[in-house]
Amino acid sequence: MRKISYIIFTALVFASCSPLQKALKVDDTAYKNEVADQLYEKGKYKQAIRLYEQIEAKESWAPNFQSMYYKFSKSFYNARKWEAAKPMFQKFNLVYITSPNREETMYLEAMSAYQLSEVYSLDQHATYEGIKKFETFLAAYPESSYKEDANTKMRELNEKIERKAFESARLYNKIGDYTRDYNAAIVALDNFLLDYPGTVYKTDALFYKFDSAYKLALNSVYSKMEERLKNAISLHDDLISYAPDTKYKEEADQMLVRLKKELKQFSTK
């Protein structure tokens, strides 16, 4: 009697288990996949991932599990687990080259890197990776329905790289007040302008380059001052020529007055 009661109790407990708990405990891969797909369709991605992980451990990347790995990869993406989604999509795209979902998964591989991209002031490894992945995607599917969005996202990433490059160059100007190495700032800003000729930060870069030359001239030894004053004046001209109505105009013009005043001492030689 006691044995019968135990069996009935066990059966009731098992019956009360959720489909997920049942699927996690059984060894039937097909059943696990069925339940995982149901959870996936309901948007319960984190639960579906637990079952897909068990299937992966047992079946690996078998050809007949292409649909499972597609949903497995998308579950990570939809659950906002970008770190896990990116390598999953990358492997899917390498293994299932003929998949009808490959256009989407290549796009989502790039999007995973995009989502991992940090603000411009932090490490930009994922940003560079995202740009490369979007380029690869667009080369493979130039007429994709994702084309417009991919180009938009790629521009965002490139702008972030450009912003970081500008801020890094401008930093030399900021620390110049402590290091007195204004030449380094001029070189850094020059290199930035060469690397990004169409940059939205061109006016800013021209001003900080002028500002660095201004400070270099005023802090020069007498023997080098005249040449550096003239150079600074020419950089003021570059700035105003490029952006006549720049927000820096008033400040730059005041600096120009000081430069010309200092230059007068050399006109009597």
N, C-alpha and C positions, 0 to 999 in steps of 0.2 A: 504493500500500500504506500509506504513511504517512498519507494522507488518510482511508483507511478506518479505520485504527486510531484516529485522532482522533475520528471520528464515533462509533465504538463506545465510546470512553472518555467522551465527552460524554454519550452516552445512559445509560451506567452511572451517572455522577455525578448526572444529573437523576433517574434512577430511585431513587437512594439518598436523594434529598431528602425531607424530611418533608412531609406534606400541607400544613402551614402554609407552609413555604418555597415550595412549588409555587404555592399560592394567592396568596401575596404577589407572585409574579412575573408571573402571567398577567393578561390584561386582561378575563377573563370574569367579569362581576359575579355571575352565577348560581352559578358554581363557588366564587367567594370566599364567597358567602353560605352555600352548602351546607357548606363546610368550617368556616366560623365557627360555624354552628349545631351541628355535631358537637362542636366544642371547647366550646361553651356547655353542651351536654348532659353533657359529661364534667367540667364544673366548672373548665375551663381558661379562666377569664374574661379574664385578661390577654392571652392569645394570641388569643382571640376578638375582643377590642377592637381589636387591630391590623388585623384584616380588616374589621371593621365600620367603622373609620375610613376605610379606603380606599373602601368602598362609599358612605359618606356624602359623601366628596369628589367622587364621580362622579355619584351619583344624587340627592343632596339629600333633602328630606323628601317624596318622592313617595308618593301614596296606596297604591300596591301594595307599598310597603316598610314598611308599618305593623308587621308581625310582626318585621322586622329591627330596627326602632328600639325596639321593646319589649324585645327581647333585648339590644340594644346598651345601653340605659339600665340594665337589670338587671345587666348584666355589670359596669358601673362600681360599682353598689351592692354586688353580691356580692364584688367585689374590694376593698371597703372604701374606694373612692375617692369619698368623699361629696361633695367639692367639684365633681367632674365629674358625679356622678349627679344632684345637685339641679337644675341647669339643663336636663339632658337630660330628666328627668321633667316638668319645668315645660313645656318645649316640646312634649313628647309629648302632655301633657294639653290644650294649647291647639290643637294641630294635629289630633289624632285624637279629637275630642270624642265620637264615637259608638263608640269602641273598647270591646270587651267587657272589656278589661283596665284600663279607666280608673279604676275604683274602687280597684284595687290600686295603680296607678301614682300616683294622688293621695295615697294613704296613704304610699307610699314616698317621694314628694316631701317630705312633712312629716317622715318619719323621717330623711331625709338631713339636713335642717336640725337635727333633734334630735341626730343623731350629731355635728354640727359645734359644738353648744353647748359653750361653755367653762365651766370652774369659775366659781362665782359671783363670785370676786374679779377676774376678767378681763372683757373686753368682752362684752356680752350681745346683740350684734346678731343672731347666729344664734338665740339663745333667743327673742327677740321674733318673729323670722321663723317659727320653728317653731310657736309658739303660734298665730300667724295662719294658718299652713297647716293645722294640725290643726282650727282653727275652720272654715275653708273646707271641708275634707274632711267634717267631721261635718254641716255644713249641707247639703252635696250628697248625703251618704249617711247619714242619721240612724239607719238600722237596719242599718248595715254589720256584718259579722262582725268587723271591726277596731275597732268602736266602743269596747269596754271598754279595749283596749290604748291606743287613741288618747287616751281620757280620762285614763288613768293617766299616759301620757307628758306630756300637757298639764299635769297637776297638778305633775309633777316640774319642768317648765320654769317654771311660775308660782311654785313654791316657791323656785326658784333666784333669780328676780327679787326675790322678797320678802326673801330672805336678803341679797342685795346691798344692797337699800334699807335694811334694818336696820343692816347693818355700816357703811354710809355715814353714817347718822345717828349711830350710836354713836361713829364716828370723831371727831365734833365734841366729844364728851365726853372722849375720850382726849387730844386736842390742847389741850383747855381748860387743862390744867395749864401749858402753855407760852404760849398766847395770852391766857389769862385771860378769854376770850370765852365764858363759860358760857351767856349768853343765846342764842348761836347754837346751842348744843347742845340747849337746851330747845325752841327753835323747830323744829329738825330732828327731834327725837324726837316732838314734837307732830304735825308734818306726817306722819311715818311712821304714827303711830297713827290719824290721820284717813284716810290712804290705805288702810291695812290694818286695819280695825276688828276682824277676826276672826283676826288673826295669831297664830301659835304663839309669837311673840317678844314678846307683849304684856307679860308679867311682866318680862322683861329690859328692855324699853323703859321701863316705868314705874319700874324701879329706877334706870336711868341718867338718867332725867329728874329723879328725886328727888336723885340724887347731884350732878347739875349744879346744881340749885337750892340744895342744901346748900353746895356750894363757892362759889356766887355770893353767898349770904348771909354766909358767914363772911369773905369777902374784900371785902365792901361798905364803902363809906364810911358813917360813922355815921348820916347823915341818911336813908339808904335801907335800913339794916340791919333795923330792926324789921319793916317790911313784907315784906322778903325772907325773914326767919326764919319768919314766919307762913306765907308761901307754901310754903316748903320743908316745914314741918310738915304742911300740908294734902296735899302730894304723898306724904309718908310714909303718911298715912291712906289715900290712893288705892291705893297699892301693897298695903298689908296688907288692905284691904277686898277687893281683887280676888283676892289670893293669900295667905291667912292663913298658910299653911305654906311659903311661898316659901323657897328656899335662901338668899335674901338677908336673911331676917328678923333674924338675930342682928346682922349688920353694920348693917342699917337701924335697928334699935332702939338700937344704940350711938350712931349718928349723931343719932337723935332726942333722946337724953339731952343731947348737946352743944348741940343747937339750943335746947332748953328752958332750959338753963343760961344760954346767951347772951341769951335773951329776957328773963330775970329782971331784967336791968339796966334794962329799959324799964318795968317794972311800978311803979317808985317815982316815975315822973314825975307 
